[in-house]
Amino acid sequence: MKKIMIFAAILCCLATLNGSNTAGSIFFADSYMLRASGIEAIYWNPAKLSSSSHHELWLPLTDFGIYVANNSLDLDTYNYVVSRDTLNTEDKERICRDLDGALRLSSGGNISLFGLSWGNQAISSSVKFYAKGAISEKFLRLALYGNTEDEYIFYESNNNASSMAYTDITYGMGDFVIPWIPEMLPQIKAGFSASFLVGLYSASTEDYAGYFTNDIDSGANFRQEVNLRTGIGGYGFKSMLGVYSEITPHLEAGITLDNIFGVISWELDRELYGFYAAADSIYAANIDEDIIDTDDFSEDIDTFSTSLPPELRMAVMYKNRLGSLSVDWVQGFRESAVTNATGRLSFGASILPVPIIPLSLGVSLPNSRVPLKVSYGIGLRLKKSELGLAVQSFDSILPGSSSKGIAFAMNFKIGFR
């Protein structure tokens, strides 16, 4: 029964469904800001939109990436636990050893609809979805071990869920030279992109509170109360500003600020769902009585907005004819379904053992919210088209049974005059 409770809770979070701007970032574990070119540049650094000998075209569903991950359970642990009839202390500690306050889950991705770049401009559209969920370590330990303490208090910071999906129509321009830079300094270029957003759905924990206490005088007492706000159908806007400079013929640096004025207003179907359960003074003598009070409700609510907090990214990249190395730092201004308030550092490398077959490697260092990510990719680069496939492992050097998550990506672009 305890195993069912634990994994049912996990599946609930996964079913709600943090995603990448484009599939290309999965090839380099998110170290991609200075690597994106053509159509992709409007999502990463529109300053790099520049004139070229050919235009680029995205076809529907040919650029996509998807992932699912958590901070604690690898595939080996999951398979082991579900194969057991009962769990001993060692099994339970195996589940809880990497929780770090909460079991945190995330899933997301992006799918291209269309895209076109020409000169220093581009327009594109894609579908993006993001989701996060957290279950308190105290809650899981209570389910596994029973009450070993007199009091358990649960907070929204470690018990929450949020998810969102939207379609963007994005236009960008770049390659603008910033004037009045002294001639002895490297030239700096700037660009911008603006996105009209069509909200598909949104769901997030609005309020949560819970506790469980147990003592001789008052018996067992518990309370769980949660409100979930949902929205279907909406519209919004966000924009990005970016600059970059080719410091030397082989070294580039850039900065972007994303989600400027980012917001989605939910208009069509808006509801607030609530659930409440409580019991007071439970003793062994009355355990068979109807002692749990429950209540739930749903009600229509007014139009509400979901903000997309700004996100700052800084990157440098060294490149030559044999390949390239890059470093990216990204910092969200606030925690949300689409951003992390904890900064993260990622590294990317590309080598060309054969000029038309680029190989990629990426490593994103772990933090308190995101596990280690390691990416591997291979591509086929012809004169006017490019195809690539990538896989990414979470908290494991290689994808497999020790991974705590997995991601897949494919990108395909066509060039034409």
N, C-alpha and C positions, 0 to 999 in steps of 0.2 A: 504493500500500500504506500509506503514511504517513497519507494522508487517511482511509483506512478505519479505521486504528487510533484516530485522534483522535476521529472521530465515533461509532465503536462505543463508545468509553469514555463519551462524552457521553450516548448513548442508554441505556447501562446505568444511569447515574445517574438519568435521567429515568424509566426504567421502574420504579424503586423507589417512584416516586411519593413552607411554613409557612403556615398557613391563618389565616383570620380567624374571630373568635368568631361573627359573623353576617354576612350579606351586606351589611348596611347600611354597614359600615365601609369597604367598597371604594368607595362613593360619595364618601367624604371622605378617601381615602388614609390611613385608620386614625385620623383625628381625630374620634373618635366617642363617647368615654366619656360626655360630658354630653348628647349628642344622642339616645342610645338611650332609648326609652320603652316602656311596656307590657311585652310579653313579652321584648323584646330587653334590657331593663334588667337582668335577672337575669344576663346574660353580661357586662355592661359596668359598671354601678353600681347594685346593688339598692337603694341608698338612694333612687333616683328612682322606685321603685315606689310609686305613690300612687293614692288613690281617684279615680275619674273617672266621667263620666256613662254610660260604656259599657265593656263588657269587650272584650278582643281575642282573636282566634282565628287560629292558624297552621294552614294545611292542609298535608298531606304534599307535599314537593317544591316548595313555593311560595316558599321563601326559600333561595337557594343562591348560592354564589360559588366560583369556581375560578380558579387562576392557575398559570402556569409562567414561570420567569425564570432568567436567569444574569447574571453580572457582566461578560461580555466580548463574546460573539458576538451581533451583531444579524442580522436576517433578510437584509439585503443582503450581509453578509460570508459568511454560510452559503451563500447561492445562488451567490455568486461563486466560493467555494472549490470547491464540488462540481462546478462547471462546467469546472474546469481539469483538463487532463490531467496537468500537472506544476505544482509550486509553486516560484516563484522566491523570492529573499530578501525582496522587498517583500511578497509574498503571506504569507509566514510571519510577518513582523513585524505584518502586519495582523491575524492571528489572535491574536498574543501581546501586542498593545500595551496592553490594559486588564486583563491578568490579575491584577496586584497580588499576586503570590505563589502564586495558585492559581485555576483555573477553578472557580467556585462556582455550583452549580445548586440551585434549590429549586422545589417544586411543592406544591400543597395546595388545601384548600377545605373547605366545609361544606355540608350539605344538611339542611333541616328535616324532621322526621318529624311532630311535632304540637306545639301550644303553646296555652296558655290563660292569660289574666290576668284577675283580678277584684279590685277594691278595691286593697289594698296587697300582693297576693300574685300569684304566677305559677308555672306548672309547664310544662315543655317537654322535648322530646327532639330530638336532632339527631345526625347522623353527621359526624365531623371526621377529616380525614386530613392528615398533615404529612410532608414529606420534605426532606432536604438531602443534598448530595453535593459533594465537592471532589476535584479532581485537581491535583497539584502542577504549578506552572509549569515546574519543572526537568524533570519527567517529559515534559511536552508538548514542551519544547524539545529534549530528547533524541530524541524520536520524529521531530521535524521536521528537525533539523539533524544528527543523529548526535552522536557524542561529540566535543565541542569542549573538554572539560575532562578532567582526569585522574581526578576523583572526583565522583560524584553520590551524595548521601545523601538518602533520602526519609523523611519523618516522618508520623506519623498525623494531626498537626494540619492538614496540607494534603492528606492522602489518606484520605478517610473517607466514609462514607455512613450515614445514619440515616433511618428512616421509621417511622410509627406511624399506626394508625387506631383509633378507638374511638367508641362511642355513649354519649351521656350522657342521664341522666334527672335534670333539675335542678329544684329547688324553691327559691323565694326569697320573702323578705318585706322590706318597706322602709317608708319614711316614718316611722321612729321618731325623735322629737325628742329630742336629747341634753339632759338636764336640767342645771340649775345654770349655764347660760350667762347672764351678765349681760344685762339687758334692752337695754342700749345697743349690744350686739353683735348681728350677724346670727344668726338661728336656724340651727343645724346639724342636719341629718338623717342618719340612719344606716340601713344595711340589710345583709342577708347573703343568700348563696345557697349551697346545698350540692348536689353532683352525685354520683350513683352512676354509675360508669363501667363499661361493658362493653367490654373490650379485644377488638379484632378481629384485629390482627396487629401485630407489632413486628419490626424488623430493624435491626441496628446493627453497625458495625465494633467488634469487641472488642479486637483487636490488629492492628497493621500495622508492618512494618519492611521496608526495602529499600535496596539500594545498587547502584551500578555503578562499577567502577574499570577503568582501562586504563593500562598502562605497558609499556615495552619488556621489562622483566625478567620480569614475571608474566603478561603478556598481558591479555586482558579477563576480568573476573570480575563476576558479578552474582548477586543474591539477592533474591527477592520472597517475602514470607510474610504471609498475611492470614488472620484468623479472623473469622467473621461469626456473631453470635448471633441466633437467631430465636425468636419465640414466637407462638402462635396460641391465642386463647381465654383470657380472663382477666377480672379484676374489679378495681375500685379506687374511689378517692374523691378529691375535691378540693373546696375551698370558696373563697368570696370574701367579703371585707368591704369596704364602701364608705361614704364620707361625702360630703356635698355641702352647699353653702350658697348661698342666693340673697343675694349681698352687697348688691346693689341690685336694683330691679325689672328691670334689663336685664343684670346681670352675675352669672354663676354660677362657682363653683370647686368642684372635687372631687378626691378621692384614693381609689384602690382598691388593694387587695392581692389578687392572684389566685393560684390554685394553692396555697393554704394546705393543708398535709398532703397535697399531691398525689402520688399513687402509683398504679401499676397493677401487679398481681401476675399473671404469666403462668402458667397452670396446665395447659392441655390438651395442647399439642404444643410441645415445647421442644427445640431442636437447636443444636449448634455445628458450623459448617462451616469447614473449613480448606483452604487451598491453599498449596503450597510449590513454588518453582522456583528452581534454582541451577545455575550453571556456573562452573568454575574453570579458569584458564589457557587461555583460548581464543586460538589463533593462526590466522593465515590458512592455515597449512599443514594444520590439522586441522579446518577449518570444516565439512567435509562429514561428519564423524564424529558419532556419537550422543553429544553432549557435554552435553546439558541434562538434569539430574535433576529430575523432577517428582513430586509426591505430593499427594493430596487425601484428605480423610476427612470423615465426618459422624458425630456421636454424640449420643445423648440426654443431656440435662443436667437438673439439678434445677430446681425452681421458682425463678424469679428475678423481680425487681421493676424497673420503670422509674419513676424519680422524675420528677415534673413540677415543675421549680424555680419558686419564687415569682417573681412579676412585679409590679412597682410601676408604677402609672400616675397621672400628675397632669395636670389639665386646667383650662382656663378657657374660658368662652364668653360672648360679648356678643351679645345679640339684641334686635331690635325688630320692628315689624310688617312691615318690608320684607325682613328676612332675618336672617342671623346669621354670626358669625365665631368660630372656635374654634382653640385650640392645645392639643396633647397631647404629653406626654413619657412614653415607656415605657422601662423599664429592667428587663431580666431579671437574676436573680441569678447565673445560670450558663448556659453554652451548652448547648443540647439540641435535640432535634427540634422542640420547640414554643416555645422561647424563644431570644432573642439576648442575650448578655452585653454587647453594645455597645448603648448607649442610642440612641434615635432620636426625632426631633422631626417632628411633622406639623401641617399647617394645613388647616382646612376652612372653606368658605364656602357659604352657601345664600342664594339670592335668589328673590323671588316676583314675577316680572313680571306674572303672572296668579295670583290667590290660590289657585287649585286646581292650578297647575302649578309646583311647586318645581324649580329648577335647582341643581345642586350642583357644586362644584369642590373638589378636594383635592390637596395637595402634601406628600409625605413626603421630607424631605431625605436624601441618601445618607450612608452611613457605610462602614466597611471591610468590612461584611458584606452590606449591603442597598443596591441601587442606588436612584437617584431614582425616585419613583413619582408619577405625575400622573393624577388621576381626573376623569371627567366623568359626570354623571348627570342624568336627567330623571325626573319623577314625575307622578302624577295623584293628587291628594289630595281625596277626597270627604268627606262628613260622617262616614261610618262605615266607610270603607275607604281603603286606600292601596296604590298600585302604583308600582314604580320600576324603572328599568333603568340600568345603569352599565357603563362600560368604563374600564380602567386601563392605562396604558402605563408600561413600565420603562425608565429611562435615556433617555427621549425625551419631549419636550413633547406630541407627538401620537402616537397609535397608528399604526403603519405599518412600513415596511421598515427604519427605523432603530431600532425598539424592540428591547430585549433581553429582552422578556417581555411578556406580556399577561394581563389578568384580565377576567372578566365576572361580573356579579352581577344578580340579580333579587330583589326582595322584594315580598311581597303580604300584607297583613293585613286582616282583616275585623273590624269593630266591631259589637257588638250589646248590647242591654240585658239 
